[in-house]
């Protein structure tokens, strides 16, 4: 069998969280039938993007056995390749799916019309760990399966999943992905996709330009690489990392963290969330207070452009709780603790 690149979270001293064995980059893993995660997005679902103490490494797995719905692989011949950063998991996830031998081959629209097939319409109900694949353009998938594993590689497709702990991977462009199940993982490669998630503790990774993302659940993690991305979040405890230029983020929720490393980005947060953007980007911070009816209402709005002098790139800021200062710098680890 071919070699696979897999992923692992370790303790700070590089000891494995399961076996206690140290897994140092460059070393062979002395564990028979070593089993680990195939997809980085699985680690993003288990650990935080910011402020955690884990080490993340890539693992080369030779002659690996694979369980797709469970998203793990197993090998007696495994080697630690390199250490990667928390936010590197997003890029690794995109590369992993781009190069995955398990993604279906795309069938262009003209081939679909010529074949007169109905394989582009898939509906699944009341199942567990169902694998659903299609490469046809204009495909429509509806699933309420628990832990469904959905792989779509066509353009202009529609995916609607309500099952808990599902995995959704899309490789085409102009697709529409909707998920309402908790703990769902969504990976989107192509440009022009629209992603909507209402389940809590879900993870979204996007690599394409001009992607629209909407998330309303709590504890959501979002990572994007493309330019001209639009993100709207209404849940609490979100963690967001974006590296593309011209990203616009609107966030209404408590205790959330946003970091943008692209140029000309705009981040608008309401409440006590913290923001970190690049030089030339803008942050909009809104302070709220409860009125006599217990409703959160805005009482102060601050708009800053990161100029490198008064407002610095690479620094997390939040609206101040006191009236003596407007905005304060924040240490992300202390903020999480």
C-alpha positions in Angstrom: 0.0 0.0 0.0 1.0 3.6 -0.5 2.5 5.8 2.2 0.1 8.2 4.0 0.8 11.4 5.9 -1.2 11.4 9.2 -1.3 13.7 12.2 -0.9 13.5 16.0 -1.3 15.8 19.0 1.4 15.4 21.7 2.1 16.8 25.1 4.5 19.7 25.5 7.4 17.4 26.1 6.6 15.4 22.9 5.1 12.4 24.8 2.2 10.7 23.2 -1.1 11.4 24.9 -2.1 7.7 24.6 1.1 5.6 25.0 3.3 8.0 26.9 6.1 7.3 24.4 8.1 10.3 23.2 7.5 11.0 19.5 10.4 13.2 18.4 10.5 14.5 14.7 12.8 12.3 12.7 12.4 9.2 14.8 10.7 5.9 14.0 7.6 5.2 16.2 8.3 2.0 18.3 4.6 1.2 18.8 3.0 -1.8 17.0 -0.2 -1.1 15.1 0.2 2.6 15.7 -3.1 4.3 15.1 -3.6 8.0 14.6 -5.8 10.6 12.8 -5.8 10.8 9.0 -7.2 14.4 8.8 -5.9 17.5 10.6 -9.4 18.8 10.9 -10.0 16.0 13.5 -7.3 17.5 15.7 -8.9 21.0 15.3 -12.1 19.5 16.6 -10.4 18.2 19.7 -7.9 21.0 20.5 -7.9 24.8 20.3 -6.4 27.0 17.6 -5.0 29.4 20.2 -3.6 29.2 23.7 -3.2 25.5 24.0 -0.1 23.6 25.1 -0.1 20.7 22.6 2.5 19.9 20.1 1.3 18.8 16.6 3.4 16.5 14.3 3.0 14.9 10.9 3.4 11.1 10.8 4.5 9.1 7.7 2.5 5.8 7.7 3.7 3.0 5.4 1.4 0.1 4.4 -1.3 1.8 6.4 -4.8 0.3 7.0 -7.5 3.0 6.7 -10.9 3.5 8.2 -12.5 6.4 6.4 -15.6 7.0 8.5 -13.6 6.8 11.7 -10.9 9.0 10.0 -8.0 7.0 11.4 -5.1 4.9 9.9 -3.0 2.2 11.4 0.6 1.0 10.6 3.5 -1.0 12.0 5.9 1.3 10.0 5.4 4.8 11.2 7.8 7.7 11.5 7.5 11.3 12.9 8.2 13.7 10.1 8.0 17.2 11.5 6.4 19.5 14.0 3.7 21.9 12.8 2.0 24.9 14.4 -1.6 25.0 15.5 -2.6 27.2 12.5 -0.6 25.1 10.1 -3.2 22.4 10.6 -5.5 24.4 8.4 -3.2 24.4 5.4 -2.3 20.7 6.1 -6.0 19.9 6.0 -6.5 21.6 2.6 -3.4 19.9 1.2 -4.5 16.6 2.6 -7.8 16.7 0.8 -6.3 18.1 -2.4 -4.0 15.0 -2.6 -6.4 12.5 -1.2 -6.8 9.3 -3.2 -10.2 8.9 -1.7 -11.8 11.9 -3.2 -14.1 10.9 -6.2 -13.1 11.8 -9.7 -15.0 14.8 -11.0 -17.5 14.1 -13.8 -18.2 17.3 -15.8 -21.7 18.4 -16.6 -21.6 17.3 -20.3 -20.6 13.8 -19.2 -23.5 13.7 -16.7 -26.0 14.8 -19.4 -24.6 12.2 -21.9 -24.8 9.4 -19.3 -28.3 10.3 -18.2 -27.4 9.0 -14.7 -29.2 9.7 -11.5 -26.0 9.1 -9.4 -25.9 12.9 -8.7 -28.9 12.7 -6.3 -28.2 10.9 -3.1 -30.5 10.8 0.0 -29.5 8.8 3.1 -31.5 8.4 6.3 -31.0 6.8 9.7 -27.6 5.3 9.2 -24.3 5.3 11.0 -20.9 6.0 9.4 -22.3 6.0 5.9 -19.7 6.8 3.1 -21.3 9.1 0.5 -19.3 10.0 -2.6 -20.0 11.8 -5.9 -17.9 13.5 -8.5 -20.9 14.7 -10.6 -21.6 18.4 -11.2 -24.9 19.6 -9.9 -25.0 16.8 -7.3 -27.5 17.0 -4.5 -26.8 15.2 -1.2 -29.2 15.1 1.8 -28.0 13.2 4.9 -29.2 12.8 8.5 -26.7 9.9 9.2 -24.7 9.9 12.4 -21.0 10.3 11.6 -21.6 10.4 7.8 -18.5 10.7 5.6 -19.4 12.8 2.6 -17.0 13.5 -0.3 -18.1 15.7 -3.2 -15.9 16.7 -6.2 -18.3 18.4 -8.5 -19.2 22.0 -9.2 -22.5 23.7 -8.3 -23.4 20.9 -5.8 -25.6 21.0 -2.8 -24.9 19.2 0.5 -27.3 19.3 3.4 -26.3 17.3 6.5 -28.1 17.2 9.8 -26.2 14.3 11.3 -24.0 14.7 14.3 -20.2 14.2 14.0 -20.3 14.1 10.2 -17.3 14.9 7.9 -18.0 16.9 4.7 -15.3 17.4 2.0 -16.0 19.4 -1.2 -13.5 19.8 -4.0 -15.4 21.7 -6.6 -16.4 25.4 -7.0 -19.7 27.3 -6.4 -21.0 24.6 -4.0 -23.5 25.1 -1.2 -22.9 23.3 2.0 -25.3 23.3 4.9 -24.8 21.5 8.2 -26.9 21.5 11.4 -25.3 18.6 13.3 -23.0 19.2 16.2 -19.3 18.4 16.0 -19.4 18.4 12.2 -16.1 18.9 10.2 -16.3 20.7 6.9 -13.4 21.1 4.4 -13.9 23.2 1.3 -11.3 23.4 -1.4 -12.7 25.4 -4.4 -13.6 29.1 -4.8 -17.1 30.6 -4.6 -18.5 28.1 -2.1 -21.1 29.0 0.5 -21.0 27.2 3.9 -23.6 27.4 6.6 -23.2 25.7 10.0 -25.6 25.8 12.9 -24.2 23.0 15.0 -22.0 23.6 18.0 -18.3 22.5 18.3 -18.0 22.3 14.5 -14.8 23.0 12.4 -14.7 24.6 9.0 -11.5 24.8 6.8 -11.7 26.6 3.5 -8.9 27.0 0.9 -10.8 28.7 -1.9 -11.2 32.4 -2.7 -14.5 34.3 -2.4 -16.0 31.8 0.1 -19.0 32.8 2.3 -19.2 31.2 5.7 -22.0 31.5 8.3 -21.8 29.9 11.7 -24.3 30.2 14.5 -23.2 27.5 17.0 -21.0 27.9 20.0 -17.4 26.7 20.2 -16.9 26.8 16.4 -13.4 26.8 14.8 -12.9 28.4 11.4 -9.7 28.5 9.3 -9.5 30.0 5.8 -6.7 30.5 3.3 -8.5 32.2 0.4 -8.9 35.9 -0.5 -12.1 37.8 -0.3 -13.6 35.5 2.3 -16.7 36.6 4.2 -17.4 35.2 7.7 -20.4 35.8 9.9 -20.5 34.2 13.4 -23.1 34.6 16.1 -22.0 31.9 18.6 -19.8 32.2 21.7 -16.2 30.9 22.1 -15.4 30.9 18.4 -11.8 30.6 17.3 -11.0 32.0 13.8 -7.8 32.2 11.8 -7.7 33.7 8.3 -4.6 34.2 6.1 -6.2 35.6 2.9 -6.3 39.2 1.9 -9.6 41.3 1.9 -11.2 39.1 4.5 -14.3 40.5 6.3 -15.4 39.0 9.6 -18.5 39.9 11.6 -18.7 38.3 15.0 -21.4 38.6 17.7 -20.5 36.3 20.6 -18.7 36.2 23.9 -15.1 35.0 24.6 -14.1 34.6 20.9 -10.7 34.9 19.3 -10.0 36.2 15.8 -6.6 36.4 14.0 -6.2 37.7 10.4 -2.7 37.7 8.8 -3.9 38.9 5.3 -3.8 42.4 4.0 -6.7 44.9 4.0 -8.9 42.8 6.3 -11.8 44.1 8.4 -12.8 42.5 11.7 -16.0 43.6 13.5 -16.6 42.1 16.9 -19.3 42.8 19.5 -18.6 42.1 23.2 -15.5 40.9 25.0 -13.9 39.0 22.1 -10.2 39.7 21.1 -8.8 40.5 17.6 -5.4 40.4 16.0 -4.9 41.7 12.5 -2.1 42.6 10.1 -0.7 46.0 9.2 -3.2 48.2 7.2 -6.2 46.1 8.3 -9.1 47.5 10.5 -10.7 46.4 13.7 -14.1 47.5 14.9 -14.8 46.8 18.6 -18.2 47.3 20.2 -18.8 47.5 23.9 -22.2 46.3 25.2 -24.1 46.5 28.4 -27.4 45.0 29.6 -30.3 47.3 29.7 -33.1 47.2 32.3 -34.7 44.3 30.4 -31.5 42.3 30.4 -30.8 42.8 26.7 -27.3 43.5 25.5 -27.1 46.9 23.8 -24.1 48.7 22.2 -22.8 51.6 24.3 -19.5 52.3 22.6 -17.9 51.6 19.2 -14.2 51.9 18.4 -12.7 51.7 14.9 -9.0 51.4 14.5 -6.6 51.0 11.5 -3.5 49.0 12.4 -0.8 51.6 11.6 2.2 50.0 13.3 2.6 52.9 15.7 -0.4 53.3 18.0 -2.1 50.1 17.0 0.4 47.2 16.3 0.1 44.2 14.1 0.5 40.8 15.8 -1.1 42.0 19.0 -4.5 40.9 20.4 -6.9 43.8 21.3 -10.2 43.9 23.0 -12.6 46.7 24.1 -11.8 47.7 27.7 -14.2 46.9 30.5 -13.4 50.2 32.3 -14.3 53.8 31.4 -10.7 55.0 31.9 -9.3 53.4 28.7 -10.9 52.4 25.4 -9.0 49.4 24.2 -6.5 47.1 25.9 -3.8 44.6 24.8 -4.5 41.0 25.7 -2.3 37.9 26.2 -4.2 35.1 24.4 -3.3 32.4 26.9 -4.3 34.5 29.9 -7.5 35.4 28.1 -8.4 31.7 27.6 -7.5 30.8 31.2 
